[in-house]
Amino acid sequence: MPTSVLFVCTGNICRSPTAEAVMRTRVAAAGLDGAVAVDSAGTHGYHVGEPPDARSVAAGQLRGYDFTGQRARRLSARDFETFDLILALDRSHMAAMERARPAKSAAKLSLLMDFAPDAGTRDVPDPYYGGRHGFEHTLDLIEAAVDGLIDAIRSGSV
């Protein structure tokens, strides 16, 4: 059975779709296609149905990531049944996920940055109100954490 991973940020247009795109690319490069299912969602429904932020897409495409077909959606109760691992992009998302989690959910909740302990932060900052550098920094953090996540999946520790 494949491991299923859901990335969660606020509106599902910057950080979590970037994490989804990075994870899909890195999963394929690691030869884990079919072994890892990936998606993303937001804690709020501000942008439901919209594509990822154009600045996130532009920054990601420069590094070879594909955002095709992604549309913002809100985290649902069903996600806690569907996904094995639900990863928050910052601590406010983690708190929202813990509040929304159904009592009988077996999904494991964690911060994405727990998979990059040497990065010096537990939160991926929101680049939405900043410039290009913010989107690059977001990518740097997400890439480091996704690499750690893939190592954890390979070792069976998640």
Secondary structure, 3 states (H helix, E strand, C coil): CCEEEEEEECCCCCHHHHHHHHHHHHHHHCCCCCCEEEEEEECCCCCCCCCCCHHHHHHHHHCCCCCCCCCCCECCCCHHHHCCEEEECCHHHHHHHHHHCCCCCCCEEEEHHHHCHHHCCCCCCCCCCCCHHHHHHHHHHHHHHHHHHHHHHHHCCC
